[in-house]
Amino acid sequence: MEKGHSLNYNIAMNYDKYLELQTRLEWFYDFHPEFFNDISSEQKKLLQDTFLYDAPDEHYPESLRNFYDKNIDNQPTLQNDMLLAVDALYKAAGAGSLFDYDKFHTDIINS
């Protein structure tokens, strides 16, 4: 994982923020899959396993909300790692840092 940026573990990702990020990752994967090759294999696997952007239909959960509630909600360390991996993807894509977006921080803190 990328070192040097650590989130405050008191900041939790909510389901709405998860869906927003999942939609962005699906867009990246559909239109610029090459960017995923520019992040570590560990981060790529984490994004695949948690945001499911490239999951085959037969492995996609019946309820994304249930998947989130069971596997991601109330797991601040996992959420931190997920956000750092999304940040690495943003940087690889030349989009700056996920953490540079004031709206992102405001949305996370206010959720």
Secondary structure, DSSP 8 states (H G I E B T S, - for coil): ---S----TT----HHHHHHHHHHHHHHHHH-GGGGGGS-HHHHHHHHHHH-TT--GGGS-S-HHHHHHHHTTT-HHHHHHHHHHHHHHHHHTTS--GGG-HHHHHHHHH-
